[in-house]
Amino acid sequence: MSNLIVKLCALILLILASPLLFFVCVAILIIDRDKIIFKQSRLGLNQIPFTIYKLRSMKHGKITLIGKIIRKTGIDEIPQLINIIKGDIKFIGPRPLTEDDVVRLQWNTKFHNFRWLVKPGLTGLAQLSPVCHKKMSLFWDKHYVNHQSFWLNLKIFFASIFVMMLGKKVVQNIIHKRQ
């Protein structure tokens, strides 16, 4: 898919999601009485830093009541459509990491360079995996980099949409019962 089409799709999705975003933002303002948008520096293609946008789901280091809901459904990720429009990320790819994540995971060696050869994504195979571990995440990121295709992207995209509608655990159970 060309960059223009990807950016246009992200813009359309952002517009369609705007009523939901409005209500969530108002809820964050009223209940959490905090900033709505969380900004953080992440590493993109070729480890070039950019600012990622998410709905704030934590306060004082703890997940808020609204945060639990928006994290479970992925609603907190919707502002990253802005990052897609800006060209920082794509819809599908390895998740962008912070510099601290790279150090903590020890993914700062030549062996891990493959991860920085593709633009990061809003969602990816590692986010759909039922196992949350650095070795599994790296495995799925490498699998994606080596097997990227329109069809793989389409499968990941629709699985991620179902996560937003049904929740991550339900979709993971559906995916992994079939295998």
FENTA-V34430 format. One record per backbone hydrogen bond with DSSP energy under -1.0 kcal/mol. CO is the residue of the C=O (numbers start at 1). NH is the residue of the N-H. If there is no record, write none. Layout:
CO,NH + CO,NH
//
This chain:
2,6 + 3,7 + 4,8 + 5,9 + 6,10 + 7,11 + 8,12 + 9,13 + 10,14 + 11,15 + 12,16 + 13,17 + 17,21 + 18,22 + 19,23 + 20,24 + 21,25 + 22,26 + 23,27 + 24,28 + 25,29 + 26,30 + 27,31 + 28,32 + 28,33 + 36,56 + 38,54 + 40,52 + 42,50 + 44,47 + 45,48 + 48,44 + 50,42 + 52,40 + 54,38 + 57,64 + 59,62 + 62,59 + 64,68 + 65,69 + 66,70 + 67,71 + 68,72 + 69,73 + 70,76 + 74,77 + 75,78 + 76,55 + 77,80 + 78,81 + 79,82 + 80,84 + 81,85 + 82,86 + 83,88 + 90,122 + 91,123 + 94,121 + 97,43 + 98,102 + 99,103 + 100,104 + 101,105 + 102,107 + 109,112 + 110,113 + 112,115 + 113,116 + 114,117 + 116,46 + 120,90 + 123,93 + 133,137 + 134,138 + 135,139 + 136,140 + 137,141 + 138,142 + 139,143 + 140,144 + 141,145 + 142,146 + 143,147 + 149,153 + 150,154 + 151,155 + 152,156 + 153,157 + 154,158 + 155,159 + 156,160 + 157,161 + 158,162 + 159,163 + 160,164 + 161,165 + 162,166 + 163,167 + 167,171 + 168,172 + 169,173 + 170,174 + 171,175 + 172,176 + 173,177
//
